[in-house]
Amino acid sequence: MALLSFSSSFVRVALVLSTTLVLQANGQQKTFPDTPLANKRIPFTQIPYQVDTDKDLIRGAQFGVNQCNSTTEGPESKCQTSFINSIDDFCLWAPPEKDSTIGNTEGEAVAWCTKPGRGTRLIPAGALQGVQFMRTPDYVQVVGFIDQKLINIETTDSGGEMDPHGADLRGNPLGGLLYSNAWGSDKNAFTQVIEWHNFMGGNAFCLKACDPSKPNAAKFCEHIFDRIGCAYNAPNAAKTGTFESCAGDNQDFPGIYTSNGQVLTYTQPDEKLGAIQTMPYEPKVPASSNCTPFTSASLYNALQSAPRWRCCFISTHCCAKRKRQVTKRLFGPRGPIQWKRCPTPQRLWHQRSQYSRRQHRSDDSWNLLRCGLLVVMSCLFSPI
């Protein structure tokens, strides 16, 4: 088999390394962490608050958190611990803010999941428009179609790749972790996925997680072909409107193909040369078998029934010297809370407390507590 040629990704890494050496010589910020993300082994029961803890690195601090639970779950979640277990239980990486592009936010991407209980954001009901889950001898992958604007990806964005490497070895997203229960009988035991890649964009997605116990995990989950998308990195037969879970054969290693009986390696051109117009080969879609069909409603009913709250705007005036307290509640459209219109209870508490301290400094602690409790309780007990 031919040796894998250097791609533009390796050229960028070399440039980053040379820049880093110069910066370090001048006593400035570093680029690389002490331990690359892909070299960190973190049991599921020992996940720290944040995985990326190196200081003074060029890309700054990790955006989100890795310890995720019921207190972090919701539309403003910054959880960066993700899962891929089955067709009805997986997560995708997507931006934290609306109308974002993958290229501009890959380092800050957060987990969007199909099931509540992970401490993440939830993929909105109806966003998934076709999904194929594939289990092979060396990896599991989920591929499909999605209304990407519902997970904060700008409508026309053709997207990009996220993986646990990146040019600075901190991963995209920074500190992003992926776990799976797909390789064991205990569905409550999650294995850290060391090698994975997730392509998002063009209203399509693919996420492949390679079995860390197998010798070719890094080859099946290659991370240097970031410009040729799902078709070449995760060949599949996914169809819009079809939801199925299958067994399948392994694909060829990404970038490796056979022509006229000769095994060849594809070299991805540098981005400076412009868009890739042609490819020297067509990807071979692996054979699949034992496909089980589903309906979207049966798979993702948890998204339909996930708790939703009435949008509420609360104006609370905590008068000095415990004078009459006036509370006005205005209920907006039914639907998931969105921060610009409907703050979460935690943020309402913070806002009201800050307001009271700023505007009514003569209020005593008890009056402030009453105001905060009123606001929190008002939102908490207004479910649809």
Secondary structure, 3 states (H helix, E strand, C coil): CCCCCCCHHHHHHHHHHHHHHHHHHCCCCECCCCCCHHHCCCCHHHCCCCCCCCCCECCCCCCCECCCCCCCCCCCCCECEEEEEECCEEEEEECCCCCECHHHHHHHCEEEECCCCCCCEECCCCCEEEEEEEECCCEEEEEEEECHHHHCECCCCCCEEECCCCCCCCCCCCCCEEEECCCCCCCCCCEECCCEEEEEECCEEEEEEECCCCCCHHHHCCCCCCCCHHHHHCCCCCCCCCEEEEEECCCCCCCEEEECCEEEECCCCCHHHCCCCCCCCCCCCCCEEEEEEECHHHHCHHHHHCCCEEEEEEEEECCHHHCCCEEEEEEEEECCCCCCCCCCHHHHHHHHHHHHHHHCCCCCHHHHHHHHHHHHHHHHCCEC
